[in-house]
Amino acid sequence: MPVKPAFFGFDDITTHAWMLLDHVRLDAYERAIREVVRPGDVVVDVGTGTGILALLAARAGARRVYALEHGAVAELAERIVAHNGLSDVVQVIRGDARDATFEEPPDVLVSETLGSFGLDEDISALLRVLVRRCRPHVRMIPERLRLFVAPAEQPRLADELRSFDSIGGVDLSIVRRRVAQRPTRHSIEAAQLLATPVCVADLDLRHDAPPRDFSASFRATRAGRLDLLAGWFEADLSPSVRLSTSPTEPDTHWHQLCFPLDPRLDVAEGDALEADIDPRVTGPG
């Protein structure tokens, strides 16, 4: 049965355009690929999208690159590969990566199936399946993933939630409660953090499964209004390349994943804070 394309999401070209224009992301992956891929390697790129990482692997000397893509954007990736004269090296394979088989077991496994909170695109489970079809001691990009959370102020989010109290004289507080339960991406500044970030997971992507839930304890470093819990990731792409989406680092297309708190909470310097995150899949995305 053919895969039904979506109007928005990872088959939307604007989504891929933002990722391609994220120079922090692309520069980190390009440096890692140059460091890890050796001449003559067989590489698999999981979730290739437009094929950019597969092409970078080919340019780094890979003899063969399997570019796996589930969505309709695979057709565009094939055209880009051909346009760059690398169809003899890069093979775009459309379908679920979990079902992929390879004529030659890959030496290197590359993936950028990273969400704003690292695990959002199920990278951990996906790579653990693919590792078993690669050569022993396969080199991985990324190879390790750490998740961080911190309480933060975000007055704009608080104002947006309050706006549902009355729109055109209609009480939409039910919508407010539903929106406040949904994580959303925002760009958080370091100055908005109310406590030192805490690492809630440190995963070796070769074999570690993520915890079912996350807990963290904080001590407020200043007074403020607690509007949300911000989450982000840090990925070891290679021995010398680390990609971080922390509020203290240059902003990326991922921003940070924010878990709203409604109503907001007044916090005094030195207050002890406890946070529990119990993530659940709520839809195909």
C-alpha angles and dihedrals in degrees: 000000000000119000111254110233120230125227091223135020125050094347090056108099092214089063090055091043091059090049092049090050092051096102094182090058097042096044092051093050093045092053092046093049091050089051099045107033115081128198110277096020124144109227133191118202110199114209094007096181106181090000097249097136092045089053091049089052090052091049089050090060106272112157093207133012125192107204109198120198129164098191136074090260085082088084090057090047090055091053092048092049091050092045089056092050095243103114089114089061107030119059114191111211117191117209144066109322090220089067096047121122127187133215087213122029109244122249092201131037116201126183139162096185089134124141127202089272093040099243097054094106094045093250093157097057092038096054094044088059094047095045090067090060095051131078118284110274091019112187112241136207103222104020101171135029130194126190124209135189134187136171114250147175119243110169092181092060091047091051091049091052092049091052089071091065090083129003114170089345091303119125106231097170089128088063089047092056091048093048092047090058094055121087113231138184118254134160106245121196122221090240090061094062114107098195142016110284118254126214107230098178137021110187134186098213092208093073115345120112115209120247117262091237139010132227130188138177122210139182112212111242093197142007119269149116114293106220102159150346111252121211132192142155142239117205128194101218095176139342091285104024123079123176116204130181093190118142086243091061130069111289120260136191087266093061105175131305109242127204106201124223115211121213094030119236129231110231128195124205109273096023115146113234129192123196132187124188117194105183122199132179107248101177146351090289 
